[in-house]
């Protein structure tokens, strides 16, 4: 729903194809590969049901979003070898981490327990 921010989550083995199939999202991608020259750098784009953009995220990249519309449906298609990387194998970067300094479009988001 509107004003929900999902923090930056990812893992180091899963490819993700993501899209917003209903509504609109401010979508953020962060490079969390420690040996990368772009480590902790981020970028954003609008994903919505009008532009129908999709993003393919390789392992080591995290993603998060802010819901801009009243409601939104975010879709993931995952590809990985072996078992799914559940929460205990994923990384989480705090949505308001000063090292990232992400320019979110709102100040007082609704957060899930994992992102507080």
N, C-alpha and C positions, 0 to 999 in steps of 0.2 A: 504494500500500500504506500501511498505518498509519504515522503520524508523518511522512509526506511533506508538506512545505510547498512550494507553488508560489508564487513571489513575485508581485507586482502587475504585470500586463502589460496593455497595451491599445494603442489607436491613436486617431486623430482622424477616422476616416471610417467605421468599421464599427459596425453595430448587432449585438448578440449576444444571443441567447436561450439561456440556460444552464439546465441541470438536472443533478441527480445521479440516474442511472437504476439504479444499484446501489450499495449501501453508504451511507455518511454522510460529509458534509463540513462543516467550519466554513468558511463562505464569506464573503469580505471584498470590499467594493466601495469604491473610492477615487475621489473627484472630482479629476481632474488637469487641469481647465480653468483656466488661470491667471487668467482674468478673472472667474471665478465667486466669489461670496461664500462658497462652500463648498469652495474650493480646498484640497486635501489633507485634507479631512475624510473620515472613513470610517465605515462601518457594517458589521454582520455579521448573519448568520442561519445556521441549520442547513438545509442542503439534503440530503435523503435519499430513499431509495426508499419510505419510509412516508408522509411528508407530501407528496411529489410536487410541491413548489413549483418554479416557474420564475421566473427573473429576466430582465427585458429591460434590457440596458445600452446606453445611447446612446453615440455617439462621444465621446471625451474621458474616459471612465470606465475605470478599470482594475479588474481583479479578480484575486484569488488565493484559495487555499484550503489548508486542512490536512485531511488524510484522518484521520477518526476511527475508521472501521471497519477490519477486517483488509485489505479491498480495496475499491476504489470505481471506478465508471465515471462520468466527468464528460462531459456532452454539450454541444456548442456548435452552434448554428445561426447562420450568419452572413449578413448582408445588407449590401451595399456597392455603390457605383457604380464601375465601372472594374475594374482589376486588384486582386487580394487584397493587402492590406498585409502583406508578409512581415516577418520579424524586423528587417530593416534600416530599416523604417518604423514600427516599434512602439516604445513606451516601456516601460521597466522601472523600477519603484520597488522598492528593496531591502526585503525582507520585514521586516527589523528596523530600518529607518530611524528614527532618533530623532525626526525631524520628524513622522512619522506616529504613532509610539507605539501601534502596533496591539497589542491585548491577545490574543495567540495562546494557545491552550489548552495548548501544550507549549513547552519551553525548548530542547531539542536536536533540531531536526528533521533529517530526511533532505532534502537539497537537490540539485537538478539543477545542472549546471555554470553555466547562465545566472543562477542565483539566488545563487551563492556570492559 
